[in-house]
Amino acid sequence: MRLLLIAGIVFVHIPYDPQRSPYLGNYGTVDWLRVYLGDSLFRIGVPCLSAISGYLLFRRGLTQFDYRRVLGSKAVTVLLPFMIWNSAFLVLVYAAQRNGVAVGYLPDVAGAPSHDLASLAFAVQDWPINLPLYFLRDLLLCIALSPLLGQLVMRFPHVTLALFLAYAVLPLPNLIFLKKSILFGFSLGIYASLHQVDVKRLDEHAMPITIVVGLASLLLAAGLYATGPEYPVWLEMLRSLTAIAGILGAWSLSSLLVGTRFGNRLASGGGLSFWIFCGHYPLLILLWMAWNRTGSASYPLFYLTAPVLTLVFLITTHGLAKRTTPGLHAVLTGNRTGNSRGRRYPQTEAVASRSEYSS
């Protein structure tokens, strides 16, 4: 599901200015679609990806969990790509703003004080310059805490998950996390792994679960569109809860797709999904800047074409990089080769072991 979830995340980050806010209703059905896709349906991506990571990390159990090996592996598969992608974009933005380009589209890099620059570069206390990479920052934080999280989930599973769910949903301070739902999703994945939950039992109810989660996202979008952009507290809580419920919806959808040709193609997109995740935001901003220079008033056209152009460009460049510079491709994707893990191939112990530390 990674490739499908990350393709959806692209829609979350399509830029717009205050005059083109979907909550003004200037573009009718297109505005409602923007709220549905960007503020409701595809918000499930982050909790789902967190749950996948937590699940894979503890697949061999708590006793065989090698913390030093995990840290070493994640330094290559998560930290290094984060630093390269984010730093490269930061340098480009700095150079552009020094020459009067990209001013107003992104945070002020050229004139930022040191503490703001540290956050833009390393996401110390705030969002990184390549905005979606906050997920990698919070994921690294979960990995750093993984021995503690593993013990808590193993010994006090229900209390731990209840507390983390309350932290994610209630209007509480974020504390050390930028996105609170990541901690709950990661811990839920740990729970399913350590307590050997038979998640395939949900498969027999896959269709109704998928439909219910889909309807919940539609109802949520209706509420958001009617009250946004300043949502009431109860609706903000409901949005967080719906995004977390999307974990079940995504798993159920995967069971419907796994035996199909489309599902098998998705299963081979490990490196591609990471490439899209890291590269889509800078490209969307570039397209937004170019579109504004044309003076076109047709924002719906931009909204419908920008994600398509972004995905086509990133799919093409990923293939080129993989063929022509495999070493660089491996570094930029954290050694994600994109080998299929679908049902067509038996998952050997070697493959299972690799997935725990590199996914």
Protein Blocks (a to p, Z undefined) as FASTA:
>chain_A
ZZmmmmmmmmmmoccdfklgfklopnommmmmmmmmmmmmmmmmmmmmmmmmmmmmmmno
jklpcfklmmmmmmmmmmmmmmmmmmmmmmmmmmmmmnopaihjaccfklgcfklmmmmm
nommmccfblmlmmmmmmmmmmmmmmmmmmmmmmmmmlmmmmmmmmmmmccdfkjafblk
lmmmmmmmmmmmmnopafklmmmmmmmmmmmmmmmmmmmmmmmmmmmmbdcfklmmmmmm
mmmmmmmmmmmmmmmmmmpmklmmmmmmmmmmmmmmmmmmmmmmmmmmmmmmnopablml
mmmmmmmmmmmmmmmmmmmmmmmmmmlmmmmnoopnopafbfkbccdfklmmmmmmmZZ
